[in-house]
Amino acid sequence: MTASFPRARLAATSSLVLLQPTPLCNLDCGYCYLPDRDLVRVMSDEVADAVARTVGSWSERHPVTVLWHGGEPLATGVRRLAGLLDRFPSGRGHPVRHAVQTNATLIDEAWCRLFRERGIEVSVSIDGPRPGPGPGSGSGSGRVDRGGRDSTARALRGVGLLKEHGIAFGAIAVVSDPSPGRAAELHQWFTALGCRVLGVNLMERKGLNTRAVHDDENVAEFWAALAACGRADPRMRLRDVEHARRYVRAELAGTAGQWAGQPVDPLPMVTWDGQVVPVGPDLAGFSSARHGRFTVGDVRDHGLAGCLARAEDTPWVAEALAGIDACRAGCTLFAYCRGGQAANKYFETGRLDVTETVFCRNSRQLLMEGLMRDAERTAGRTAGP
């Protein structure tokens, strides 16, 4: 018998809030999806205060992480970002933690002191030992500055400073050429670098970037090889592999089905100018002909909790929730992917209520296929002749 669930609804709170202190970025990566990355603007105290009030309230119920995301957050400047951090409570019953996603090229001694003093978790965007996906066919360096110069050496200098100061860091790598060899290369390089946790984003069609990976066999083998590397050398956690394995364990325990009926976790993004994007944070800064700007209002007018409360009555959010319902009705992996990513649906198809995307195939279905291949090969070696 097929389980019956109520229609998708947003949860009232979130354990993760994304804040864009500035849309500005000092790099000009060939695969970047962000709009307005040459716009010199900085979040005001009023915007931060409006978010902080809700975050403080939520921390009475559960821990909250505030992820400073850009643009390049460090382009805000040490003093200004420290001032924004000062607007937030330490937590009321549960901690309020801060994290930053950075390209690491601007890290210096002052930034390291701030990270240490405030306990800020650091994740570095860097693509590994070879240049990342560049313009055109995907060859050449994608992580370049505005003069077209590769940024890897500067990012590594920043990582070196983090290590000198004893600051643990994770990393996110964009991959345009998945293969078993690439997986092994990345795992070895990031492990040697001292990375604590690695996330992999296969290049996807999103925002200003119109290219994506279309190579099912190599994608599946990439994930299989990455999983095998992680088993052989578990010093570095693998974000995507761990997520998939948690789902598999829940399926084996018979508990995964319970996830399907849970409210949808919002992933609210608040832009530098106070606009709230409650789902699909990568939609921030974009508009559609049918829906207008992807926002549910200004956080200064309604508060973050108020914006989430009115989100389901906003047509574009309602369309995104209808897409989640469609995924739940038709996808056997719904409890794993929870309806996919609204931004990928929109940028791939122009709608938010569709189901399968290239993103969900590459980063969910083929990831699961890769894990199954790795498990079968491991079982075969264990069984012997």
N, C-alpha and C positions, 0 to 999 in steps of 0.2 A: 504494500500500500504506500502511495506517495504521501509524504508529510505535507500538511497544509500550514502555511505561515501567513501572518498578517503582512500587509505591504511594508516595504522598506521605510523605516523611520530613522531620523538622526538621533543619536544619543545626546543627552543634554549637556554633557561635559566632555572634555578631551584631556588626555594625559600628555599631549604634545601640542604646542602652539608654535607656529612658524612666524617669525617677524623679519621684515625686510627693512633694516635700518637705512639702507640707501639702494637705489637701483643701479648705481654706478659700478662699473667693473674696470679694472686697469688692464685686463686682457681682452682679446678679441678672438675667442676660440672658434674654429671653423664649424663646429657642430652645436654652438650655443643656441638655445631656444628662446632666451630672454629678450623681451623688448626693452627699450629705454636704457640700455646699459651704458650709454654715454651721457645720461642725464645726471647732473650734479645736484642732488637733493638729499636731504637728511631728515629722518624721522624727528618729529617734535616731542617735547616733554608731554604735551597734552595727549598725543596718540599713545605714548608709552604708559601714561597714567591710566588711561581708559582700559588698556589691556591688563595692566597690573591689578586693577580692582577685581576683575573677574578671575585672574590667575590666583590671587590671594584667596578668594572665596572657594575656588575649586580645590585648593590645597588643604582645606578643612576635610575634604572627602578622600583625596588620593594624591600621590605625588604628581607634580607637573614639571615637564621639561620645556624650557623656552629655547627654541633653536633659532639662532640668528643666521639668516640666510639671505643671499643677495639676488642680484648683483654680487659684489665682493664686500662682505661685511666690514673687513678691515679698512676698506676705503673710507669708512666713516671717520676714522682717526681714533687713536687711543682715548683721548680725553672725552670725546663726544660719546663713544660707545660706553665708556665707564659711567658717564652721566646717565645714559639710558638704563644701564644696569641698576643704578641707584634707585630708580623709580619702583623696583620690584621688591616685594616682601621676601623674607627668607623662607616663609612657609608657615601655615597655621595648622599644626598637627601633622602635616606631611611636608617634606622639603620641596622647594622650588629650585630646580637646577637649571643651569644655563649651558648651552652648547653652541658651537660655531662651525659652520661649513665654509672653508676658506681654500683659496688656491695657494696659500702659503708664501707667495712671493713677497708679501709686505711684512712678514713676521720679523721682528727685531727684538732687542732686549726688553724694550718697554712692553711690547705685546706679551712676551713670555712672563714678565712680572704680573701683568694683569691676569693672565690665564691661571697662574699659580695662586695669586691672592684671592681670586674669586672662585676657584675650583671649576673653571670652565672646561668642559669636554671639547676636544678639538678633533675635527675630521678634515682631512686634506683631500682636495680634488687633484689627482695626478694620475697619469695613465700608464705608468710603468717604464720599463727600460728603453722602449722604442717610441718614437713620436706617435702621438695619437692620431685619430682620424682628421684629415685635413679637408680642404674644399675639393669639390669635383669628385674624382673617383674614389677618394678615401685614402690616397697615399699622401705622404708628407705630414708635417706637424700641424695638429689642430689647435694645440694649446700655445698660442702665440700672443705677443703683446700687440699694441696698436701700431707698432712699426714692423710687424711681421716676423719678429724674432722669437725663437722657441723659448719657452719660459721654464723648462724643466730644471735647468741648473739653478735658477733662482728659487724655485720651489724646494729643491733639495737643500739649499742653504737654510731656508726656513725650517725644514724638518730637522736639520742638524742642530739648530738652536733649541728646538723643542726637546730633543734628546739631551742636550747639554744641561737643560734646566729640569730634567727628570719628568717631563710632561708626556704622559701616554697619549697616543694618537691613533685614530683609525684612518681609513682612506676609502675613497670612491673612485673607481676607474671606469672610463668610458671605453668600450671595446667595439671596433667596427669590423674586425677580422677574426671572429671566433674560430678556434680549432683546438685540438688536443695539445698541440705544441704551444700555442699561445697561452692556454690555461696553465701549463707547467711553468712557462716562463714567468708569468705574472705571479704565481704562487711563490716561486723561489725568490723573485726580486723583492716582493713586498715583505716576505718573511725575513729576509736578510736586512731589510730596511728597519725592521723593528715594529712594523705595523701591528696593532692590537686586533683590529677587525677590518676585513676587506669586503666592501660591497662592489658589485659589478653591474654597471648599466650598459646593456647592449644598445648601440646607437639606435635611437628611435625617432620616428617622425613626430615632431612636437614643436609648437611655436614657430620660430623662424627657421628651424632646421627641417628640411623636407626629405632627408635621406633616412633609411632604416636598413637593418640587416634582414636579408631574405635568403636564408641558407639553412634549411631545417636540419640536414644531416650534420653539418659542422657545428651548429648551435647545440644539438643534443650531445655530440661528442665533446664539445667544450665543457659542458656542465658535468658530464661523466668524468672527464679527466680532472676537473677542479675538485670534485668530490673525492676522487681517489687520492689526489695530492693532500687534501685536508686530513684524510685518514692516516696517510703515511707520516705526515708531519703536522700535528695538531696545535703547534704553538700559536698559530694565528687563526682566529675565528673567521668563518665565512658566512656573512650575513644571509645570503640567498639560500645557500645549502642548509643552514640551520633552520631557516623558516620552513623550508620544504620538509625537512625531517621532523619538525614538530608536528606538522600536519599528518605525516605518515604515522607517527606514534599515536596521535589522537584517533586516527582511523582504526588502527590495530586495537586500541583500547575501547573502541565503540563510542567515543565521546565527540568525534568531529561533527557529527550531525547537529549537536547542540549549538555549534557556532552559527549555523545557517540562519537560525531564527533570532539571533541577537540584533539589537539596534546597530545601525551603521556608525562606526566610529568617525566623527568628523575629523578632519585634519586642517584646522583653520589656519589660513595665511592672512596676516595683516600687513598691508603694504605701507611704504614710508608715509603715504598721505592718508592712512587710516581706513582704507577700503578693506572690507572683510570678504574673503573667499573661503566659504566653509568646507567645500569639498573640491578636489582637483586643484591643489595649490598652484600647479603649473599654469593654470588659466589666468593667474594674476597679471593684470596689465593688458589683457586682451579683451576684445569685444566681438560680438557676432551680429550679423545683419538681423537675425530674428530676435535676439535677446538683449542686444545692447551690451553694455559693459558687464563683465563677469564679476559681480559684487552683490552683496545683500545689504549694503549700507555702510555708513561711516561709523567706526567704533566710537568716535567722540559723541555721536548723537544717541546711539542705542546701547553702548557697552558691548563687550564681546558676547556675553551670555544673551543679551537681547537680540543681537544679530543672528545668533544660532537659533533662537526661538522663532524668529520670523523667516528663517531660511526656506522651510518647506513650502511656504506660500509664494516664494519667488519662482517664476516659471522655469528658469534654467535649472534650478536645483531640483524642482519637481521632475523635470525631464531626466536628470541624472539618476534620481531615485527610481524612476520607471525603468531605466536601463539596468539597475541593480536587480530589480524584480525579474526582468527578462533573463538575466544571467542565472538567477537562482532557479528559474523554471526550466532552463535548457542545458545547464552545464553541470557535469558530474563532479567537477572540481570546485564548485562554488564555495564550499566550506573552507577551501584553501585560499582562493583568490578574493573572495568576498565581493565579487562584482566588478573587478578590474579597476582601471584608473579613468576617471571622467575626462581628464585632459587628453589622454591618448585616444579615447573614443572620439572626442570632438575634432582633434587635429587630423585624425586619419579619415574620418567620414563626414564631418560637418554636423554631426548630431551627438547627443549625449545619451540617447536611449537605445543604442545599439548594443550588441553583445561582443562577440569575439573580435579582437584586434591583433595586429602584428605584435604589439607589445605583450599581450597576454599569451600569445603562442610562443614567443621567444623566451619570455622570462617566467612563465608559469608552466604551460603544457610541456614544452621541450626541456625545461629544467627538471620536471618530474620524470620525463622519459630518460634523461641523462642519469638521474639517480637510480632508476630501475636498471639501466644497463650496468652501472657500476656495481649494484648489489648482485646482479646475476653473475657478473664476471668474478666477483669475490667469492660467491657461493661455489662457482665452478672450480676455482682454484683450491678452495677448501676441501671439496669433495674428492678431488684427485681423479686418477684413472679408474 
